[in-house]
Structure formats: C-alpha cells, structure tokens
C-alpha cells in the first residue's frame, strides 16, 4: 500500500542484518526461485545444467561453495531449490 515506506523498512532490515544487529530479511520467496529455474529451463525439459545452476547462484550473489552437483547430472527444480 505504501511502497516507499515498505522499501525503507526492508533496506533498514538488510542493513541491520549485515551488521549482525538483526535477522536478514528474506528477499526471495519460492515463487521467485521457481521463476529463475523456468527462465533457465526455457525448453521445459525439467532440468538445467550444473553450469546454469552455478551461474544462477552467482547472479543471485549466493555462494557456490559446497555446491552438491555432478557435472554430467541434470539439476531438477527440487535440487535447485535446495541449493538456493
């Protein structure tokens, strides 16, 4: 209803979370993760490549350390959600 006030609250929460003064707000929900996967799986095959998964995580500024994927394995939506 009040976008400016909402954005201020979210940005203040992000700042506090980064400084360890509160919980970091969740900026992505499950539907956002599913949308990213669907963009990567443009042909609707039901999986993406490990390279696509790594690049998506980097684009979302998430760590790829400990990424549990095999290079010749297709990454399903459930696997992608788990990694995100």
C-alpha positions in Angstrom: 0.0 0.0 0.0 2.9 2.4 0.8 5.8 1.3 -1.4 8.3 3.9 -0.2 7.7 3.0 3.5 8.0 -0.7 2.7 11.3 -0.2 0.8 12.7 1.8 3.7 11.8 -0.9 6.2 13.3 -3.6 4.0 16.5 -1.7 3.4 16.9 -0.9 7.1 16.4 -4.6 7.9 19.0 -5.6 5.3 21.5 -3.1 6.8 20.8 -4.4 10.3 21.2 -8.0 9.2 24.5 -7.2 7.5 25.8 -5.5 10.7 24.6 -8.5 12.8 22.0 -6.4 14.6 19.0 -8.5 13.5 17.7 -11.1 11.1 18.5 -10.7 7.5 15.1 -10.4 5.7 14.1 -13.0 3.1 14.1 -11.1 -0.2 13.2 -14.1 -2.4 10.3 -16.5 -1.9 9.8 -19.9 -3.5 7.9 -18.4 -6.5 10.9 -16.3 -7.3 13.2 -19.3 -7.2 10.8 -21.2 -9.5 10.8 -18.3 -11.9 14.6 -18.3 -12.1 14.6 -22.0 -12.8 11.9 -21.7 -15.5 13.9 -19.0 -17.2 16.9 -21.3 -17.3 14.8 -24.3 -18.4 13.3 -22.4 -21.4 12.6 -25.6 -23.3 10.7 -27.1 -20.4 12.9 -30.2 -20.1 12.6 -30.3 -16.3 16.3 -29.8 -15.6 19.1 -27.4 -16.0 22.9 -28.0 -16.4 25.3 -27.7 -13.4 26.9 -24.7 -15.2 23.5 -22.9 -15.4 23.0 -23.7 -11.7 26.4 -22.2 -10.8 25.8 -19.1 -12.9 22.3 -18.6 -11.4 23.7 -18.8 -7.9 26.4 -16.3 -8.7 23.9 -14.0 -10.3 21.8 -14.1 -7.1 25.0 -13.4 -5.2 24.8 -16.8 -3.4 27.9 -18.9 -2.7 28.7 -21.9 -4.9 31.0 -23.4 -2.2 29.8 -26.8 -1.3 27.5 -27.0 -4.3 26.5 -30.6 -4.4 26.1 -31.3 -8.2 27.8 -33.6 -10.6 28.9 -32.1 -13.9 27.0 -34.6 -16.1 23.9 -34.6 -14.0 20.7 -32.6 -14.8 19.6 -30.3 -11.9 15.8 -30.6 -11.3 13.7 -27.8 -9.8 13.7 -29.5 -6.3 17.5 -29.8 -6.4 17.8 -26.1 -7.5 15.5 -25.0 -4.7 17.7 -26.9 -2.2 20.9 -25.3 -3.4 19.3 -21.8 -3.4 
